[in-house]
Amino acid sequence: MAMQNPYAQYNRSKILTASPAELTLMLYEGSIKFCNIAIMAIEHNEIEKAHTNIIRVQKIIDELRATLDMKYPVAQDFDRIYTYLLKRLLQANMKKDKEILEEIVSHLRSVRDTWKEVMRIVKTQN
């Protein structure tokens, strides 16, 4: 039996034991990471790599949208944000436009930071 990469094994364990809030945070972190990889790929004219990573971000945003509970008004707000980001990702992918991706990263960081603050507040209240 082949030995697993310890880093991959750690990440798998981290995902399997994470709370829903922590999983959401991981999705935000991943989307930012893949956006940054796509930006670097565009800078180095690695078109396929840029495309692959933009698609990864789109899949993450799709997953975030799928988890929304639309009976809450805030979910509708998040849905509008995610819809906007998906539209901009499509434009960035078609044009291989790093400025659009930088805008997306800025929005994702803002949402991620807000999510972290919500997690902190909830933790202190419990």
N, CA, C and O atoms as a Tinker XYZ file with bonds, in Angstrom:
   504  protein
     1  N      0.843000   -1.171000    0.000000    73     2
     2  CA     0.000000    0.000000    0.000000    64     1     3
     3  C      0.897000    1.246000    0.000000    63     2     4     5
     4  O      1.816000    1.349000    0.812000    81     3
     5  N      0.633000    2.176000   -0.897000    73     3     6
     6  CA     1.431000    3.391000   -1.003000    64     5     7
     7  C      1.085000    4.342000    0.140000    63     6     8     9
     8  O     -0.066000    4.437000    0.568000    81     7
     9  N      2.103000    5.039000    0.617000    73     7    10
    10  CA     1.898000    5.994000    1.705000    64     9    11
    11  C      1.339000    7.297000    1.136000    63    10    12    13
    12  O      1.815000    7.788000    0.112000    81    11
    13  N      0.331000    7.851000    1.803000    73    11    14
    14  CA    -0.271000    9.099000    1.359000    64    13    15
    15  C      0.630000   10.270000    1.709000    63    14    16    17
    16  O      1.384000   10.226000    2.681000    81    15
    17  N      0.538000   11.307000    0.907000    73    15    18
    18  CA     1.210000   12.561000    1.183000    64    17    19
    19  C      0.671000   13.091000    2.518000    63    18    20    21
    20  O     -0.540000   13.260000    2.664000    81    19
    21  N      1.547000   13.353000    3.488000    73    19    22
    22  CA     1.069000   13.814000    4.808000    64    21    23
    23  C      0.258000   15.111000    4.725000    63    22    24    25
    24  O     -0.705000   15.287000    5.472000    81    23
    25  N      0.640000   16.009000    3.830000    73    23    26
    26  CA    -0.090000   17.266000    3.671000    64    25    27
    27  C     -1.507000   16.995000    3.167000    63    26    28    29
    28  O     -2.470000   17.570000    3.674000    81    27
    29  N     -1.632000   16.119000    2.167000    73    27    30
    30  CA    -2.952000   15.763000    1.626000    64    29    31
    31  C     -3.788000   15.060000    2.688000    63    30    32    33
    32  O     -4.991000   15.295000    2.795000    81    31
    33  N     -3.154000   14.205000    3.465000    73    31    34
    34  CA    -3.854000   13.484000    4.532000    64    33    35
    35  C     -4.357000   14.468000    5.594000    63    34    36    37
    36  O     -5.479000   14.337000    6.084000    81    35
    37  N     -3.524000   15.451000    5.947000    73    35    38
    38  CA    -3.913000   16.478000    6.914000    64    37    39
    39  C     -5.108000   17.275000    6.385000    63    38    40    41
    40  O     -6.076000   17.508000    7.109000    81    39
    41  N     -5.031000   17.693000    5.113000    73    39    42
    42  CA    -6.129000   18.466000    4.523000    64    41    43
    43  C     -7.424000   17.669000    4.486000    63    42    44    45
    44  O     -8.498000   18.208000    4.754000    81    43
    45  N     -7.325000   16.397000    4.158000    73    43    46
    46  CA    -8.516000   15.538000    4.127000    64    45    47
    47  C     -9.138000   15.462000    5.523000    63    46    48    49
    48  O    -10.355000   15.571000    5.673000    81    47
    49  N     -8.304000   15.276000    6.532000    73    47    50
    50  CA    -8.782000   15.208000    7.912000    64    49    51
    51  C     -9.425000   16.533000    8.326000    63    50    52    53
    52  O    -10.458000   16.554000    8.993000    81    51
    53  N     -8.800000   17.630000    7.920000    73    51    54
    54  CA    -9.306000   18.961000    8.242000    64    53    55
    55  C    -10.706000   19.167000    7.647000    63    54    56    57
    56  O    -11.593000   19.715000    8.303000    81    55
    57  N    -10.890000   18.729000    6.417000    73    55    58
    58  CA   -12.182000   18.873000    5.744000    64    57    59
    59  C    -13.239000   17.991000    6.404000    63    58    60    61
    60  O    -14.369000   18.426000    6.628000    81    59
    61  N    -12.866000   16.757000    6.711000    73    59    62
    62  CA   -13.830000   15.811000    7.279000    64    61    63
    63  C    -14.295000   16.200000    8.681000    63    62    64    65
    64  O    -15.388000   15.820000    9.099000    81    63
    65  N    -13.471000   16.953000    9.406000    73    63    66
    66  CA   -13.820000   17.325000   10.778000    64    65    67
    67  C    -14.291000   18.777000   10.907000    63    66    68    69
    68  O    -14.590000   19.229000   12.012000    81    67
    69  N    -14.360000   19.504000    9.803000    73    67    70
    70  CA   -14.724000   20.919000    9.848000    64    69    71
    71  C    -16.229000   21.101000   10.031000    63    70    72    73
    72  O    -17.039000   20.289000    9.582000    81    71
    73  N    -16.568000   22.187000   10.700000    73    71    74
    74  CA   -17.978000   22.572000   10.833000    64    73    75
    75  C    -18.444000   23.168000    9.498000    63    74    76    77
    76  O    -17.615000   23.508000    8.654000    81    75
    77  N    -19.755000   23.297000    9.302000    73    75    78
    78  CA   -20.238000   23.945000    8.072000    64    77    79
    79  C    -19.664000   25.357000    7.887000    63    78    80    81
    80  O    -19.340000   25.752000    6.767000    81    79
    81  N    -19.540000   26.108000    8.971000    73    79    82
    82  CA   -18.975000   27.458000    8.880000    64    81    83
    83  C    -17.513000   27.405000    8.444000    63    82    84    85
    84  O    -17.075000   28.215000    7.628000    81    83
    85  N    -16.762000   26.452000    8.989000    73    83    86
    86  CA   -15.353000   26.303000    8.608000    64    85    87
    87  C    -15.218000   25.844000    7.160000    63    86    88    89
    88  O    -14.304000   26.272000    6.455000    81    87
    89  N    -16.118000   24.978000    6.714000    73    87    90
    90  CA   -16.099000   24.543000    5.312000    64    89    91
    91  C    -16.357000   25.726000    4.376000    63    90    92    93
    92  O    -15.719000   25.850000    3.331000    81    91
    93  N    -17.289000   26.585000    4.757000    73    91    94
    94  CA   -17.567000   27.779000    3.957000    64    93    95
    95  C    -16.333000   28.664000    3.889000    63    94    96    97
    96  O    -15.996000   29.181000    2.824000    81    95
    97  N    -15.661000   28.839000    5.013000    73    95    98
    98  CA   -14.429000   29.624000    5.033000    64    97    99
    99  C    -13.377000   28.999000    4.116000    63    98   100   101
   100  O    -12.682000   29.715000    3.395000    81    99
   101  N    -13.257000   27.684000    4.139000    73    99   102
   102  CA   -12.307000   26.990000    3.259000    64   101   103
   103  C    -12.642000   27.230000    1.787000    63   102   104   105
   104  O    -11.745000   27.382000    0.957000    81   103
   105  N    -13.931000   27.264000    1.469000    73   103   106
   106  CA   -14.332000   27.539000    0.088000    64   105   107
   107  C    -13.927000   28.952000   -0.323000    63   106   108   109
   108  O    -13.440000   29.161000   -1.434000    81   107
   109  N    -14.125000   29.919000    0.566000    73   107   110
   110  CA   -13.679000   31.286000    0.257000    64   109   111
   111  C    -12.165000   31.323000    0.050000    63   110   112   113
   112  O    -11.677000   31.931000   -0.903000    81   111
   113  N    -11.430000   30.673000    0.945000    73   111   114
   114  CA    -9.965000   30.645000    0.831000    64   113   115
   115  C     -9.535000   30.003000   -0.489000    63   114   116   117
   116  O     -8.640000   30.505000   -1.169000    81   115
   117  N    -10.176000   28.895000   -0.840000    73   115   118
   118  CA    -9.845000   28.220000   -2.090000    64   117   119
   119  C    -10.136000   29.080000   -3.301000    63   118   120   121
   120  O     -9.346000   29.113000   -4.245000    81   119
   121  N    -11.259000   29.776000   -3.286000    73   119   122
   122  CA   -11.604000   30.623000   -4.432000    64   121   123
   123  C    -10.597000   31.755000   -4.603000    63   122   124   125
   124  O    -10.245000   32.106000   -5.729000    81   123
   125  N    -10.137000   32.320000   -3.509000    73   123   126
   126  CA    -9.120000   33.374000   -3.574000    64   125   127
   127  C     -7.810000   32.804000   -4.109000    63   126   128   129
   128  O     -7.165000   33.409000   -4.965000    81   127
   129  N     -7.428000   31.650000   -3.605000    73   127   130
   130  CA    -6.195000   30.988000   -4.052000    64   129   131
   131  C     -6.228000   30.726000   -5.560000    63   130   132   133
   132  O     -5.277000   31.054000   -6.270000    81   131
   133  N     -7.320000   30.137000   -6.045000    73   131   134
   134  CA    -7.399000   29.803000   -7.466000    64   133   135
   135  C     -7.482000   31.051000   -8.342000    63   134   136   137
   136  O     -6.973000   31.050000   -9.463000    81   135
   137  N     -8.113000   32.108000   -7.849000    73   135   138
   138  CA    -8.131000   33.379000   -8.588000    64   137   139
   139  C     -6.712000   33.925000   -8.726000    63   138   140   141
   140  O     -6.314000   34.380000   -9.799000    81   139
   141  N     -5.960000   33.876000   -7.637000    73   139   142
   142  CA    -4.580000   34.368000   -7.683000    64   141   143
   143  C     -3.715000   33.533000   -8.621000    63   142   144   145
   144  O     -2.862000   34.076000   -9.323000    81   143
   145  N     -3.925000   32.229000   -8.641000    73   143   146
   146  CA    -3.191000   31.368000   -9.575000    64   145   147
   147  C     -3.556000   31.752000  -11.012000    63   146   148   149
   148  O     -2.682000   31.814000  -11.877000    81   147
   149  N     -4.838000   32.009000  -11.269000    73   147   150
   150  CA    -5.275000   32.408000  -12.612000    64   149   151
   151  C     -4.645000   33.737000  -13.021000    63   150   152   153
   152  O     -4.248000   33.906000  -14.174000    81   151
   153  N     -4.553000   34.673000  -12.091000    73   151   154
   154  CA    -3.916000   35.965000  -12.380000    64   153   155
   155  C     -2.465000   35.751000  -12.786000    63   154   156   157
   156  O     -2.008000   36.303000  -13.787000    81   155
   157  N     -1.740000   34.950000  -12.009000    73   155   158
   158  CA    -0.331000   34.680000  -12.340000    64   157   159
   159  C     -0.217000   33.962000  -13.681000    63   158   160   161
   160  O      0.701000   34.233000  -14.455000    81   159
   161  N     -1.134000   33.058000  -13.955000    73   159   162
   162  CA    -1.102000   32.333000  -15.228000    64   161   163
   163  C     -1.297000   33.295000  -16.399000    63   162   164   165
   164  O     -0.622000   33.173000  -17.422000    81   163
   165  N     -2.209000   34.243000  -16.254000    73   163   166
   166  CA    -2.421000   35.238000  -17.313000    64   165   167
   167  C     -1.158000   36.069000  -17.504000    63   166   168   169
   168  O     -0.759000   36.345000  -18.635000    81   167
   169  N     -0.527000   36.468000  -16.400000    73   167   170
   170  CA     0.709000   37.250000  -16.485000    64   169   171
   171  C      1.812000   36.500000  -17.220000    63   170   172   173
   172  O      2.659000   37.116000  -17.866000    81   171
   173  N      1.804000   35.176000  -17.125000    73   171   174
   174  CA     2.820000   34.341000  -17.785000    64   173   175
   175  C      2.304000   33.730000  -19.089000    63   174   176   177
   176  O      2.929000   32.833000  -19.655000    81   175
   177  N      1.158000   34.227000  -19.558000    73   175   178
   178  CA     0.554000   33.766000  -20.810000    64   177   179
   179  C      0.290000   32.260000  -20.813000    63   178   180   181
   180  O      0.413000   31.602000  -21.846000    81   179
   181  N     -0.073000   31.726000  -19.653000    73   179   182
   182  CA    -0.436000   30.312000  -19.521000    64   181   183
   183  C     -1.967000   30.230000  -19.560000    63   182   184   185
   184  O     -2.637000   30.119000  -18.533000    81   183
   185  N     -2.481000   30.289000  -20.776000    73   183   186
   186  CA    -3.921000   30.421000  -20.991000    64   185   187
   187  C     -4.710000   29.242000  -20.423000    63   186   188   189
   188  O     -5.729000   29.437000  -19.761000    81   187
   189  N     -4.245000   28.030000  -20.677000    73   187   190
   190  CA    -4.974000   26.849000  -20.189000    64   189   191
   191  C     -4.999000   26.797000  -18.660000    63   190   192   193
   192  O     -6.017000   26.453000  -18.060000    81   191
   193  N     -3.871000   27.142000  -18.040000    73   191   194
   194  CA    -3.802000   27.157000  -16.576000    64   193   195
   195  C     -4.755000   28.214000  -16.011000    63   194   196   197
   196  O     -5.434000   27.976000  -15.012000    81   195
   197  N     -4.801000   29.378000  -16.655000    73   195   198
   198  CA    -5.723000   30.432000  -16.218000    64   197   199
   199  C     -7.163000   29.931000  -16.319000    63   198   200   201
   200  O     -7.950000   30.079000  -15.385000    81   199
   201  N     -7.493000   29.339000  -17.460000    73   199   202
   202  CA    -8.848000   28.813000  -17.681000    64   201   203
   203  C     -9.219000   27.780000  -16.610000    63   202   204   205
   204  O    -10.297000   27.846000  -16.019000    81   203
   205  N     -8.317000   26.832000  -16.370000    73   203   206
   206  CA    -8.573000   25.763000  -15.395000    64   205   207
   207  C     -8.869000   26.334000  -14.012000    63   206   208   209
   208  O     -9.777000   25.866000  -13.325000    81   207
   209  N     -8.111000   27.334000  -13.608000    73   207   210
   210  CA    -8.292000   27.898000  -12.268000    64   209   211
   211  C     -9.517000   28.798000  -12.175000    63   210   212   213
   212  O    -10.149000   28.875000  -11.121000    81   211
   213  N     -9.856000   29.474000  -13.256000    73   211   214
   214  CA   -11.097000   30.259000  -13.261000    64   213   215
   215  C    -12.295000   29.318000  -13.148000    63   214   216   217
   216  O    -13.255000   29.616000  -12.437000    81   215
   217  N    -12.241000   28.190000  -13.844000    73   215   218
   218  CA   -13.316000   27.193000  -13.752000    64   217   219
   219  C    -13.420000   26.664000  -12.318000    63   218   220   221
   220  O    -14.522000   26.441000  -11.816000    81   219
   221  N    -12.283000   26.466000  -11.665000    73   219   222
   222  CA   -12.307000   26.016000  -10.262000    64   221   223
   223  C    -13.044000   27.020000   -9.382000    63   222   224   225
   224  O    -13.848000   26.642000   -8.529000    81   223
   225  N    -12.759000   28.308000   -9.600000    73   223   226
   226  CA   -13.436000   29.348000   -8.819000    64   225   227
   227  C    -14.937000   29.318000   -9.109000    63   226   228   229
   228  O    -15.752000   29.437000   -8.193000    81   227
   229  N    -15.299000   29.160000  -10.375000    73   227   230
   230  CA   -16.723000   29.082000  -10.723000    64   229   231
   231  C    -17.397000   27.912000  -10.006000    63   230   232   233
   232  O    -18.514000   28.051000   -9.507000    81   231
   233  N    -16.735000   26.780000   -9.956000    73   231   234
   234  CA   -17.310000   25.611000   -9.276000    64   233   235
   235  C    -17.477000   25.862000   -7.781000    63   234   236   237
   236  O    -18.461000   25.431000   -7.179000    81   235
   237  N    -16.515000   26.558000   -7.187000    73   235   238
   238  CA   -16.623000   26.891000   -5.763000    64   237   239
   239  C    -17.805000   27.826000   -5.529000    63   238   240   241
   240  O    -18.587000   27.622000   -4.601000    81   239
   241  N    -17.936000   28.854000   -6.371000    73   239   242
   242  CA   -19.056000   29.790000   -6.229000    64   241   243
   243  C    -20.383000   29.047000   -6.425000    63   242   244   245
   244  O    -21.353000   29.300000   -5.712000    81   243
   245  N    -20.416000   28.134000   -7.393000    73   243   246
   246  CA   -21.626000   27.317000   -7.581000    64   245   247
   247  C    -21.949000   26.522000   -6.316000    63   246   248   249
   248  O    -23.113000   26.412000   -5.931000    81   247
   249  N    -20.929000   25.973000   -5.676000    73   247   250
   250  CA   -21.132000   25.213000   -4.435000    64   249   251
   251  C    -21.637000   26.131000   -3.320000    63   250   252   253
   252  O    -22.531000   25.754000   -2.562000    81   251
   253  N    -21.069000   27.330000   -3.220000    73   251   254
   254  CA   -21.537000   28.288000   -2.216000    64   253   255
   255  C    -23.008000   28.640000   -2.459000    63   254   256   257
   256  O    -23.791000   28.729000   -1.513000    81   255
   257  N    -23.376000   28.838000   -3.716000    73   255   258
   258  CA   -24.776000   29.141000   -4.045000    64   257   259
   259  C    -25.689000   27.984000   -3.666000    63   258   260   261
   260  O    -26.797000   28.198000   -3.176000    81   259
   261  N    -25.229000   26.765000   -3.891000    73   259   262
   262  CA   -26.050000   25.581000   -3.614000    64   261   263
   263  C    -26.337000   25.421000   -2.124000    63   262   264   265
   264  O    -27.322000   24.785000   -1.747000    81   263
   265  N    -25.490000   25.989000   -1.281000    73   263   266
   266  CA   -25.676000   25.841000    0.165000    64   265   267
   267  C    -26.589000   26.912000    0.764000    63   266   268   269
   268  O    -26.922000   26.849000    1.947000    81   267
   269  N    -26.994000   27.889000   -0.042000    73   267   270
   270  CA   -27.823000   28.971000    0.480000    64   269   271
   271  C    -29.216000   28.468000    0.838000    63   270   272   273
   272  O    -29.832000   27.708000    0.092000    81   271
   273  N    -29.691000   28.906000    1.987000    73   271   274
   274  CA   -31.061000   28.616000    2.413000    64   273   275
   275  C    -31.886000   29.862000    2.098000    63   274   276   277
   276  O    -31.865000   30.838000    2.849000    81   275
   277  N    -32.606000   29.819000    0.989000    73   275   278
   278  CA   -33.260000   31.009000    0.447000    64   277   279
   279  C    -34.433000   31.522000    1.285000    63   278   280   281
   280  O    -35.024000   32.546000    0.945000    81   279
   281  N    -34.777000   30.836000    2.362000    73   279   282
   282  CA   -35.858000   31.357000    3.208000    64   281   283
   283  C    -35.382000   32.550000    4.043000    63   282   284   285
   284  O    -36.195000   33.253000    4.643000    81   283
   285  N    -34.069000   32.775000    4.081000    73   283   286
   286  CA   -33.519000   33.916000    4.819000    64   285   287
   287  C    -33.149000   35.030000    3.838000    63   286   288   289
   288  O    -32.514000   34.766000    2.818000    81   287
   289  N    -33.539000   36.270000    4.137000    73   287   290
   290  CA   -33.233000   37.386000    3.225000    64   289   291
   291  C    -31.738000   37.543000    2.925000    63   290   292   293
   292  O    -31.369000   37.912000    1.811000    81   291
   293  N    -30.888000   37.269000    3.898000    73   291   294
   294  CA   -29.451000   37.419000    3.672000    64   293   295
   295  C    -28.960000   36.444000    2.597000    63   294   296   297
   296  O    -28.001000   36.739000    1.884000    81   295
   297  N    -29.607000   35.298000    2.483000    73   295   298
   298  CA   -29.227000   34.326000    1.447000    64   297   299
   299  C    -29.467000   34.909000    0.062000    63   298   300   301
   300  O    -28.696000   34.668000   -0.867000    81   299
   301  N    -30.538000   35.674000   -0.068000    73   299   302
   302  CA   -30.817000   36.319000   -1.354000    64   301   303
   303  C    -29.743000   37.351000   -1.683000    63   302   304   305
   304  O    -29.373000   37.520000   -2.845000    81   303
   305  N    -29.244000   38.039000   -0.658000    73   303   306
   306  CA   -28.146000   38.992000   -0.863000    64   305   307
   307  C    -26.883000   38.266000   -1.325000    63   306   308   309
   308  O    -26.211000   38.700000   -2.261000    81   307
   309  N    -26.574000   37.160000   -0.657000    73   307   310
   310  CA   -25.404000   36.373000   -1.060000    64   309   311
   311  C    -25.578000   35.827000   -2.476000    63   310   312   313
   312  O    -24.622000   35.781000   -3.250000    81   311
   313  N    -26.792000   35.417000   -2.808000    73   311   314
   314  CA   -27.046000   34.898000   -4.151000    64   313   315
   315  C    -26.754000   35.963000   -5.208000    63   314   316   317
   316  O    -26.182000   35.661000   -6.255000    81   315
   317  N    -27.144000   37.200000   -4.934000    73   315   318
   318  CA   -26.858000   38.290000   -5.875000    64   317   319
   319  C    -25.355000   38.513000   -6.009000    63   318   320   321
   320  O    -24.853000   38.742000   -7.110000    81   319
   321  N    -24.638000   38.447000   -4.891000    73   319   322
   322  CA   -23.178000   38.596000   -4.927000    64   321   323
   323  C    -22.564000   37.474000   -5.751000    63   322   324   325
   324  O    -21.739000   37.725000   -6.630000    81   323
   325  N    -22.961000   36.245000   -5.473000    73   323   326
   326  CA   -22.404000   35.094000   -6.188000    64   325   327
   327  C    -22.735000   35.155000   -7.681000    63   326   328   329
   328  O    -21.898000   34.819000   -8.518000    81   327
   329  N    -23.949000   35.581000   -8.011000    73   327   330
   330  CA   -24.339000   35.708000   -9.421000    64   329   331
   331  C    -23.459000   36.738000  -10.124000    63   330   332   333
   332  O    -23.012000   36.520000  -11.249000    81   331
   333  N    -23.218000   37.856000   -9.454000    73   331   334
   334  CA   -22.343000   38.886000  -10.016000    64   333   335
   335  C    -20.931000   38.331000  -10.220000    63   334   336   337
   336  O    -20.328000   38.540000  -11.273000    81   335
   337  N    -20.408000   37.630000   -9.219000    73   335   338
   338  CA   -19.057000   37.076000   -9.330000    64   337   339
   339  C    -18.967000   36.069000  -10.473000    63   338   340   341
   340  O    -17.976000   36.048000  -11.203000    81   339
   341  N    -19.984000   35.243000  -10.632000    73   339   342
   342  CA   -19.985000   34.274000  -11.737000    64   341   343
   343  C    -19.984000   34.976000  -13.093000    63   342   344   345
   344  O    -19.298000   34.549000  -14.022000    81   343
   345  N    -20.752000   36.049000  -13.196000    73   343   346
   346  CA   -20.782000   36.836000  -14.438000    64   345   347
   347  C    -19.396000   37.409000  -14.733000    63   346   348   349
   348  O    -18.920000   37.348000  -15.867000    81   347
   349  N    -18.763000   37.958000  -13.720000    73   347   350
   350  CA   -17.428000   38.553000  -13.903000    64   349   351
   351  C    -16.384000   37.476000  -14.196000    63   350   352   353
   352  O    -15.457000   37.711000  -14.972000    81   351
   353  N    -16.523000   36.300000  -13.585000    73   351   354
   354  CA   -15.596000   35.201000  -13.880000    64   353   355
   355  C    -15.706000   34.780000  -15.340000    63   354   356   357
   356  O    -14.697000   34.508000  -15.990000    81   355
   357  N    -16.916000   34.728000  -15.845000    73   355   358
   358  CA   -17.123000   34.387000  -17.253000    64   357   359
   359  C    -16.432000   35.416000  -18.150000    63   358   360   361
   360  O    -15.761000   35.055000  -19.117000    81   359
   361  N    -16.599000   36.691000  -17.825000    73   359   362
   362  CA   -15.951000   37.753000  -18.599000    64   361   363
   363  C    -14.431000   37.646000  -18.504000    63   362   364   365
   364  O    -13.728000   37.783000  -19.505000    81   363
   365  N    -13.932000   37.403000  -17.301000    73   363   366
   366  CA   -12.484000   37.277000  -17.109000    64   365   367
   367  C    -11.934000   36.105000  -17.900000    63   366   368   369
   368  O    -10.849000   36.196000  -18.475000    81   367
   369  N    -12.666000   35.018000  -17.934000    73   367   370
   370  CA   -12.209000   33.830000  -18.645000    64   369   371
   371  C    -12.230000   34.053000  -20.156000    63   370   372   373
   372  O    -11.309000   33.637000  -20.858000    81   371
   373  N    -13.263000   34.698000  -20.649000    73   371   374
   374  CA   -13.352000   34.954000  -22.089000    64   373   375
   375  C    -12.243000   35.900000  -22.550000    63   374   376   377
   376  O    -11.670000   35.713000  -23.624000    81   375
   377  N    -11.944000   36.911000  -21.740000    73   375   378
   378  CA   -10.959000   37.930000  -22.117000    64   377   379
   379  C     -9.566000   37.647000  -21.561000    63   378   380   381
   380  O     -8.595000   38.290000  -21.960000    81   379
   381  N     -9.463000   36.690000  -20.644000    73   379   382
   382  CA    -8.223000   36.443000  -19.890000    64   381   383
   383  C     -7.734000   37.779000  -19.305000    63   382   384   385
   384  O     -6.602000   38.211000  -19.519000    81   383
   385  N     -8.640000   38.395000  -18.566000    73   383   386
   386  CA    -8.446000   39.741000  -18.030000    64   385   387
   387  C     -8.107000   39.681000  -16.545000    63   386   388   389
   388  O     -8.958000   39.374000  -15.710000    81   387
   389  N     -6.857000   39.977000  -16.235000    73   387   390
   390  CA    -6.429000   39.880000  -14.835000    64   389   391
   391  C     -7.029000   40.983000  -13.966000    63   390   392   393
   392  O     -7.187000   40.793000  -12.760000    81   391
   393  N     -7.369000   42.139000  -14.559000    73   391   394
   394  CA    -7.978000   43.208000  -13.766000    64   393   395
   395  C     -9.348000   42.776000  -13.232000    63   394   396   397
   396  O     -9.705000   43.079000  -12.094000    81   395
   397  N    -10.100000   42.073000  -14.058000    73   395   398
   398  CA   -11.400000   41.561000  -13.590000    64   397   399
   399  C    -11.173000   40.565000  -12.456000    63   398   400   401
   400  O    -11.891000   40.580000  -11.456000    81   399
   401  N    -10.175000   39.701000  -12.617000    73   399   402
   402  CA    -9.878000   38.724000  -11.558000    64   401   403
   403  C     -9.439000   39.416000  -10.272000    63   402   404   405
   404  O     -9.786000   38.969000   -9.178000    81   403
   405  N     -8.679000   40.503000  -10.397000    73   403   406
   406  CA    -8.263000   41.250000   -9.206000    64   405   407
   407  C     -9.477000   41.853000   -8.502000    63   406   408   409
   408  O     -9.531000   41.890000   -7.272000    81   407
   409  N    -10.448000   42.324000   -9.281000    73   407   410
   410  CA   -11.699000   42.832000   -8.698000    64   409   411
   411  C    -12.424000   41.708000   -7.952000    63   410   412   413
   412  O    -12.924000   41.906000   -6.845000    81   411
   413  N    -12.472000   40.533000   -8.572000    73   411   414
   414  CA   -13.143000   39.381000   -7.958000    64   413   415
   415  C    -12.452000   38.996000   -6.655000    63   414   416   417
   416  O    -13.116000   38.723000   -5.656000    81   415
   417  N    -11.117000   38.974000   -6.663000    73   415   418
   418  CA   -10.364000   38.651000   -5.446000    64   417   419
   419  C    -10.706000   39.647000   -4.343000    63   418   420   421
   420  O    -10.882000   39.264000   -3.187000    81   419
   421  N    -10.798000   40.909000   -4.699000    73   419   422
   422  CA   -11.143000   41.934000   -3.712000    64   421   423
   423  C    -12.519000   41.662000   -3.093000    63   422   424   425
   424  O    -12.685000   41.758000   -1.877000    81   423
   425  N    -13.493000   41.325000   -3.925000    73   423   426
   426  CA   -14.836000   41.002000   -3.415000    64   425   427
   427  C    -14.803000   39.746000   -2.541000    63   426   428   429
   428  O    -15.410000   39.703000   -1.471000    81   427
   429  N    -14.085000   38.730000   -3.015000    73   427   430
   430  CA   -14.009000   37.477000   -2.250000    64   429   431
   431  C    -13.340000   37.689000   -0.896000    63   430   432   433
   432  O    -13.772000   37.124000    0.109000    81   431
   433  N    -12.294000   38.498000   -0.868000    73   431   434
   434  CA   -11.630000   38.790000    0.414000    64   433   435
   435  C    -12.578000   39.503000    1.363000    63   434   436   437
   436  O    -12.609000   39.214000    2.559000    81   435
   437  N    -13.344000   40.428000    0.827000    73   435   438
   438  CA   -14.307000   41.160000    1.652000    64   437   439
   439  C    -15.355000   40.219000    2.246000    63   438   440   441
   440  O    -15.663000   40.292000    3.435000    81   439
   441  N    -15.898000   39.336000    1.407000    73   439   442
   442  CA   -16.900000   38.378000    1.887000    64   441   443
   443  C    -16.263000   37.414000    2.886000    63   442   444   445
   444  O    -16.854000   37.103000    3.920000    81   443
   445  N    -15.052000   36.941000    2.572000    73   443   446
   446  CA   -14.353000   36.024000    3.487000    64   445   447
   447  C    -14.111000   36.688000    4.841000    63   446   448   449
   448  O    -14.351000   36.085000    5.887000    81   447
   449  N    -13.635000   37.929000    4.815000    73   447   450
   450  CA   -13.348000   38.627000    6.070000    64   449   451
   451  C    -14.619000   38.856000    6.884000    63   450   452   453
   452  O    -14.604000   38.755000    8.110000    81   451
   453  N    -15.710000   39.161000    6.202000    73   451   454
   454  CA   -17.000000   39.304000    6.883000    64   453   455
   455  C    -17.406000   37.974000    7.505000    63   454   456   457
   456  O    -17.874000   37.927000    8.643000    81   455
   457  N    -17.221000   36.890000    6.746000    73   455   458
   458  CA   -17.564000   35.551000    7.251000    64   457   459
   459  C    -16.730000   35.213000    8.488000    63   458   460   461
   460  O    -17.253000   34.668000    9.460000    81   459
   461  N    -15.439000   35.536000    8.453000    73   459   462
   462  CA   -14.568000   35.286000    9.615000    64   461   463
   463  C    -15.071000   36.041000   10.840000    63   462   464   465
   464  O    -15.076000   35.516000   11.953000    81   463
   465  N    -15.494000   37.283000   10.615000    73   463   466
   466  CA   -15.989000   38.095000   11.727000    64   465   467
   467  C    -17.279000   37.501000   12.292000    63   466   468   469
   468  O    -17.463000   37.466000   13.508000    81   467
   469  N    -18.159000   37.040000   11.429000    73   467   470
   470  CA   -19.393000   36.388000   11.886000    64   469   471
   471  C    -19.046000   35.149000   12.704000    63   470   472   473
   472  O    -19.632000   34.918000   13.761000    81   471
   473  N    -18.099000   34.356000   12.220000    73   471   474
   474  CA   -17.684000   33.153000   12.956000    64   473   475
   475  C    -17.139000   33.521000   14.337000    63   474   476   477
   476  O    -17.421000   32.843000   15.325000    81   475
   477  N    -16.357000   34.601000   14.397000    73   475   478
   478  CA   -15.781000   35.044000   15.666000    64   477   479
   479  C    -16.883000   35.473000   16.633000    63   478   480   481
   480  O    -16.857000   35.116000   17.811000    81   479
   481  N    -17.847000   36.238000   16.131000    73   479   482
   482  CA   -18.941000   36.718000   16.978000    64   481   483
   483  C    -19.771000   35.545000   17.503000    63   482   484   485
   484  O    -20.100000   35.495000   18.688000    81   483
   485  N    -20.100000   34.620000   16.635000    73   483   486
   486  CA   -20.890000   33.449000   17.047000    64   485   487
   487  C    -20.137000   32.647000   18.099000    63   486   488   489
   488  O    -20.725000   32.175000   19.072000    81   487
   489  N    -18.842000   32.497000   17.896000    73   487   490
   490  CA   -18.025000   31.726000   18.849000    64   489   491
   491  C    -18.012000   32.386000   20.229000    63   490   492   493
   492  O    -18.085000   31.695000   21.245000    81   491
   493  N    -17.919000   33.715000   20.273000    73   491   494
   494  CA   -17.888000   34.410000   21.566000    64   493   495
   495  C    -19.250000   34.386000   22.260000    63   494   496   497
   496  O    -19.326000   34.508000   23.483000    81   495
   497  N    -20.322000   34.230000   21.486000    73   495   498
   498  CA   -21.665000   34.189000   22.074000    64   497   499
   499  C    -22.023000   32.806000   22.605000    63   498   500   501
   500  O    -22.952000   32.665000   23.401000    81   499
   501  N    -21.302000   31.806000   22.175000    73   499   502
   502  CA   -21.604000   30.430000   22.631000    64   501   503
   503  C    -20.758000   30.012000   23.791000    63   502   504
   504  O    -20.895000   28.891000   24.281000    81   503
